[in-house]
Amino acid sequence: MKTRPLALTLGDPAGVGPEITVQAWQALRREPLSFLAVGDFQALASASPAGAAILRRITSPDEAQRIFPDALPVLDLPLPAPAVAGQPSAAAAPLVIQWIETAVELALRGEVAGVVTAPIAKAPLYAAGFKFPGHTEFLGELTSAASYEGARGPIMMLTAQDLRVTLVTVHTPLARAPSQLSIEAIVNTGLVTAQALRRDFGIAAPRVAVAGLNPHAGESGSLGREEVELVEPAVRALRELGVDASGPYPADSLFPAEMRTRYDAAVCLYHDQALIPVKMLDFWGGVNVTLGLPVVRTSPDHGTAFDIAGRGLARADSLLAAIRLADQIGKRRRAQ
């Protein structure tokens, strides 16, 4: 079976994306995987200690695997003006969007094994007319004409060491998150989570824990009715659908090491309920995985870090973990 490269988009070129992309190539060039960068060649050259000497422009993903041990393959879609580290610009936004679209198109056509996305900044994109809360929702729109095994994605998963969490609501203000919860949304998240654990993570009999929303998981309704009216019925429905689901669990006791041995993924109800334990457990190595898509997509679990961009302080740990995980998921899918 022919091995295909991953496509790695640069994210906001004024952030740390270009420099951690170069670092990732330097760390992975001798490993049995490959990726091509989709973005601006000059931004990568400026972020590289060796300049353009370690980069090669390509016109097709087919060239990437052969080149990868010796140079970072770049599908060059140039910016209208040079990026300045630490200084985001709305002028770059249309290209940032185009880089993502291009990588997804390559994945949908089967020319790359998956997509890894470096961090984007929302404000410059919004100024250019971007209408999505983030990468996850945009990827859902780009792949909406296709489906993966009937899954209703996109669902955001975060991984850190032995912890996997998925989110029912994602980029939703906390004040609005409870009103966006429903039995159907929790059930769908649980189903997609269980499916991904089997097909993408190789877990034959996945166990899914579901968090409560309120303190002490509502104390049988005395501290909030969401557990009684939404979460408990959703857990029962998941069980009826064949998912080994349990909960609701108080969020303050769901994530210690001993508890993590009792499930393979935790379904969380709002953003910080999921993100805080991930970042506490492994701040540098967390990975964002988008479930329920017809393409593989991962991302480092951090932002653009404009404050340190171009200063030689950025760490590629999370990007390295994201690339390796995308490679593993892609290989599992191809083997099925």
C-alpha positions as CSV (number, residue, x, y, z in Angstrom):
1,M,0.0,0.0,0.0
2,K,1.5,3.4,-1.1
3,T,2.2,5.7,1.8
4,R,0.9,9.2,1.4
5,P,2.2,12.3,3.1
6,L,0.2,14.5,5.5
7,A,-0.6,18.1,4.6
8,L,0.4,20.6,7.2
9,T,-1.1,24.1,7.0
10,L,1.0,27.0,8.4
11,G,-1.8,28.7,10.3
12,D,-1.3,32.4,10.9
13,P,2.1,33.2,9.3
14,A,2.8,35.9,11.9
15,G,2.5,33.3,14.7
16,V,4.7,30.4,15.6
17,G,3.3,28.1,12.9
18,P,6.2,28.5,10.4
19,E,8.9,28.0,13.0
20,I,7.3,24.9,14.7
21,T,6.8,23.5,11.2
22,V,10.5,23.8,10.5
23,Q,11.2,22.2,13.9
24,A,8.8,19.4,13.2
25,W,10.5,18.6,9.9
26,Q,13.9,18.6,11.6
27,A,12.7,16.2,14.3
28,L,10.7,13.8,12.0
29,R,12.7,13.7,8.8
30,R,14.2,10.3,9.7
31,E,10.9,8.8,10.9
32,P,8.7,6.6,8.7
33,L,6.3,9.3,7.8
34,S,6.3,12.5,5.8
35,F,4.4,15.8,5.4
36,L,4.3,18.7,3.1
37,A,3.8,22.3,4.2
38,V,0.9,24.2,2.6
39,G,1.6,27.9,2.9
40,D,4.1,30.6,2.1
41,F,7.6,29.5,1.2
42,Q,9.2,32.8,2.3
43,A,7.5,32.7,5.7
44,L,9.1,29.2,6.3
45,A,12.5,30.4,5.0
46,S,12.4,33.4,7.4
47,A,11.5,31.0,10.3
48,S,14.3,28.5,9.4
49,P,17.8,28.9,10.9
50,A,19.1,27.6,7.6
51,G,16.9,29.9,5.5
52,A,15.5,28.4,2.3
53,A,18.3,25.9,2.0
54,I,16.3,23.2,3.7
55,L,13.1,23.9,1.8
56,R,11.9,22.6,-1.6
57,R,9.0,23.9,-3.6
58,I,6.7,21.1,-4.9
59,T,3.8,21.1,-7.3
60,S,2.3,17.7,-6.2
61,P,2.0,15.7,-3.0
62,D,3.6,12.8,-4.8
63,E,7.0,14.6,-4.6
64,A,6.9,15.0,-0.8
65,Q,7.8,11.5,0.4
66,R,10.9,11.4,-1.8
67,I,12.1,14.8,-0.8
68,F,11.2,14.7,2.9
69,P,14.4,13.1,4.4
70,D,16.5,15.9,2.8
71,A,14.3,18.9,2.6
72,L,10.9,20.2,3.8
73,P,8.5,20.0,0.9
74,V,6.4,23.2,0.4
75,L,3.3,23.7,-1.7
76,D,3.9,27.4,-2.1
77,L,0.8,29.6,-2.0
78,P,2.4,32.9,-1.4
79,L,1.2,35.8,0.7
80,P,0.6,39.2,-0.9
81,A,3.2,40.7,1.4
82,P,5.9,39.2,3.7
83,A,4.6,38.1,7.1
84,V,6.1,39.9,10.2
85,A,6.5,37.6,13.2
86,G,4.2,38.8,16.0
87,Q,2.3,41.2,13.8
88,P,-0.9,39.5,12.5
89,S,-2.5,41.1,9.4
90,A,-5.9,40.8,7.9
91,A,-4.2,41.0,4.5
92,A,-2.9,37.4,5.1
93,A,-6.3,36.1,6.1
94,P,-7.5,35.0,2.6
95,L,-4.3,33.0,2.1
96,V,-4.6,31.4,5.5
97,I,-8.1,30.3,4.5
98,Q,-6.9,29.1,1.1
99,W,-4.2,27.0,2.7
100,I,-6.8,25.1,4.8
101,E,-9.1,24.7,1.8
102,T,-6.2,23.4,-0.3
103,A,-5.1,20.8,2.3
104,V,-8.7,19.6,2.8
105,E,-9.2,19.3,-1.0
106,L,-6.0,17.2,-1.2
107,A,-7.3,14.9,1.6
108,L,-10.7,14.5,0.0
109,R,-9.1,13.5,-3.3
110,G,-6.9,11.0,-1.4
111,E,-3.6,12.7,-2.4
112,V,-2.6,13.2,1.3
113,A,-3.2,10.9,4.2
114,G,-4.6,13.7,6.4
115,V,-4.5,17.3,7.5
116,V,-2.5,18.9,10.3
117,T,-3.3,22.5,11.0
118,A,-1.0,25.0,12.7
119,P,-2.9,27.6,14.9
120,I,-5.0,30.4,13.4
121,A,-6.0,33.7,14.9
122,K,-9.7,34.4,14.8
123,A,-9.6,38.2,14.7
124,P,-7.7,38.7,11.4
125,L,-9.9,36.1,9.8
126,Y,-13.1,37.7,11.0
127,A,-11.9,41.0,9.6
128,A,-11.6,39.3,6.2
129,G,-15.1,37.9,6.4
130,F,-14.5,34.4,8.0
131,K,-17.8,33.2,9.4
132,F,-16.7,30.2,11.5
133,P,-15.9,30.1,15.3
134,G,-12.7,28.1,14.5
135,H,-11.0,25.4,12.5
136,T,-13.4,22.6,13.6
137,E,-16.5,24.3,12.3
138,F,-14.8,25.3,9.1
139,L,-13.6,21.8,8.4
140,G,-17.1,20.6,9.0
141,E,-18.4,22.9,6.3
142,L,-15.6,22.0,3.8
143,T,-16.3,18.3,4.1
144,S,-20.1,18.6,4.5
145,A,-20.7,17.0,1.0
146,A,-19.0,13.9,2.2
147,S,-19.4,11.7,5.3
148,Y,-17.3,9.2,7.2
149,E,-19.2,6.0,8.0
150,G,-22.4,7.9,8.8
151,A,-20.8,10.0,11.5
152,R,-22.3,13.3,12.3
153,G,-19.3,15.5,12.9
154,P,-17.4,17.5,13.4
155,I,-16.7,16.6,17.0
156,M,-13.7,18.0,18.8
157,M,-11.5,15.6,20.8
158,L,-8.5,16.6,22.8
159,T,-5.8,14.1,23.8
160,A,-3.1,14.3,26.5
161,Q,-1.2,11.3,27.6
162,D,-3.8,8.7,28.6
163,L,-6.7,11.2,28.6
164,R,-9.2,11.8,25.7
165,V,-12.0,14.2,26.0
166,T,-14.7,15.2,23.5
167,L,-17.0,18.3,23.5
168,V,-20.7,18.7,23.1
169,T,-20.5,22.4,22.8
170,V,-17.2,24.0,21.6
171,H,-16.6,27.6,20.9
172,T,-19.7,28.7,22.8
173,P,-19.8,31.5,25.5
174,L,-20.2,29.9,28.9
175,A,-23.5,31.7,29.5
176,R,-25.0,30.1,26.4
177,A,-23.6,26.6,26.7
178,P,-26.4,25.2,28.8
179,S,-29.1,26.3,26.4
180,Q,-27.2,24.5,23.5
181,L,-27.2,21.2,25.3
182,S,-29.7,18.6,24.3
183,I,-30.2,14.8,24.6
184,E,-29.6,14.5,20.8
185,A,-26.4,16.5,20.9
186,I,-25.0,14.5,23.8
187,V,-26.0,11.2,22.2
188,N,-24.4,12.2,18.9
189,T,-21.1,13.2,20.6
190,G,-21.1,9.9,22.5
191,L,-21.7,7.9,19.3
192,V,-19.1,9.7,17.2
193,T,-16.6,9.3,20.2
194,A,-17.2,5.6,20.5
195,Q,-16.9,5.1,16.7
196,A,-13.6,7.0,16.6
197,L,-12.2,5.1,19.5
198,R,-12.8,1.9,17.6
199,R,-11.8,2.9,14.1
200,D,-9.2,5.6,14.7
201,F,-7.7,4.5,18.0
202,G,-8.0,0.7,17.7
203,I,-10.0,0.2,20.9
204,A,-12.3,-2.7,20.3
205,A,-14.8,-2.1,23.1
206,P,-14.6,1.6,24.0
207,R,-15.9,2.9,27.3
208,V,-17.4,6.4,27.3
209,A,-17.9,8.5,30.5
210,V,-20.2,11.5,30.4
211,A,-19.6,14.5,32.6
212,G,-22.3,16.4,34.4
213,L,-22.8,20.1,34.0
214,N,-23.5,21.3,37.6
215,P,-21.6,21.0,40.8
216,H,-21.8,17.4,42.1
217,A,-23.5,16.4,38.8
218,G,-26.6,18.3,40.0
219,E,-27.1,16.3,43.3
220,S,-30.2,14.5,41.9
221,G,-31.6,17.8,40.7
222,S,-31.1,19.9,43.8
223,L,-28.2,21.8,42.2
224,G,-29.5,21.9,38.6
225,R,-31.9,19.9,36.4
226,E,-29.6,19.4,33.3
227,E,-28.3,16.0,34.6
228,V,-31.8,14.7,35.2
229,E,-33.4,16.1,32.1
230,L,-30.6,15.8,29.6
231,V,-27.5,13.8,30.6
232,E,-29.1,10.8,32.2
233,P,-31.5,10.2,29.3
234,A,-28.6,10.6,26.9
235,V,-26.6,8.0,28.7
236,R,-29.5,5.6,28.7
237,A,-30.0,6.2,24.9
238,L,-26.3,5.6,24.3
239,R,-26.5,2.3,26.1
240,E,-29.6,1.3,24.1
241,L,-27.5,2.0,21.0
242,G,-24.8,-0.3,22.1
243,V,-22.3,2.2,23.6
244,D,-20.7,1.3,26.9
245,A,-21.6,4.7,28.4
246,S,-21.8,5.8,32.0
247,G,-22.5,9.0,33.9
248,P,-23.2,11.7,34.6
249,Y,-20.0,12.2,36.7
250,P,-19.1,15.3,38.7
251,A,-16.5,17.0,36.6
252,D,-14.2,17.6,39.6
253,S,-13.7,13.9,40.2
254,L,-13.7,12.6,36.6
255,F,-10.1,13.3,35.7
256,P,-7.7,12.0,38.4
257,A,-5.4,9.1,37.3
258,E,-7.4,6.4,39.0
259,M,-10.6,7.5,37.4
260,R,-9.0,7.7,33.9
261,T,-8.4,4.0,34.0
262,R,-12.2,3.4,34.0
263,Y,-13.0,5.0,30.6
264,D,-11.4,5.5,27.2
265,A,-12.8,8.9,26.6
266,A,-14.9,11.5,28.5
267,V,-17.7,13.4,26.9
268,C,-17.6,17.0,28.3
269,L,-20.4,19.5,28.0
270,Y,-18.5,22.8,27.5
271,H,-15.1,24.1,26.4
272,D,-13.1,24.6,29.6
273,Q,-14.6,21.5,31.3
274,A,-12.6,19.5,28.7
275,L,-9.6,21.8,28.1
276,I,-8.5,22.5,31.6
277,P,-7.7,18.8,32.5
278,V,-6.0,18.3,29.2
279,K,-3.7,21.3,29.7
280,M,-3.1,20.5,33.3
281,L,-2.0,17.0,32.4
282,D,0.2,17.8,29.5
283,F,0.4,21.5,28.6
284,W,3.0,21.0,25.9
285,G,1.9,17.8,24.3
286,G,-1.9,18.0,23.9
287,V,-3.5,17.3,20.5
288,N,-6.7,18.5,19.0
289,V,-8.4,15.8,16.8
290,T,-11.5,16.4,14.7
291,L,-13.8,13.4,14.8
292,G,-16.6,12.4,12.4
293,L,-15.0,13.8,9.2
294,P,-14.1,11.9,6.0
295,V,-10.6,13.2,6.4
296,V,-8.1,12.9,9.2
297,R,-7.4,16.2,11.0
298,T,-5.3,17.0,14.0
299,S,-3.8,20.2,15.4
300,P,-1.5,21.3,18.2
301,D,-3.5,22.3,21.3
302,H,-2.2,25.8,21.6
303,G,-2.6,29.2,19.9
304,T,-0.6,31.4,17.6
305,A,1.6,32.7,20.4
306,F,2.2,36.1,18.7
307,D,4.1,37.3,21.8
308,I,6.9,34.8,21.3
309,A,6.8,34.4,17.5
310,G,10.2,34.8,15.8
311,R,12.1,34.9,19.1
312,G,13.3,31.3,19.1
313,L,11.2,30.4,22.1
314,A,8.4,28.3,20.5
315,R,8.2,24.6,21.2
316,A,7.0,22.0,18.7
317,D,6.0,19.3,21.1
318,S,2.3,19.6,20.5
319,L,2.7,19.8,16.7
320,L,5.0,16.7,16.8
321,A,2.3,14.8,18.7
322,A,-0.4,16.0,16.3
323,I,1.6,14.8,13.3
324,R,2.4,11.4,14.8
325,L,-1.3,10.9,15.8
326,A,-2.5,11.9,12.3
327,D,-0.1,9.5,10.8
328,Q,-1.3,6.7,13.1
329,I,-5.0,7.4,12.5
330,G,-4.4,7.6,8.7
331,K,-2.7,4.2,8.7
332,R,-5.5,2.6,10.8
333,R,-8.1,3.9,8.4
334,R,-6.2,2.7,5.3
335,A,-5.9,-0.8,6.9
336,Q,-9.6,-1.2,7.4
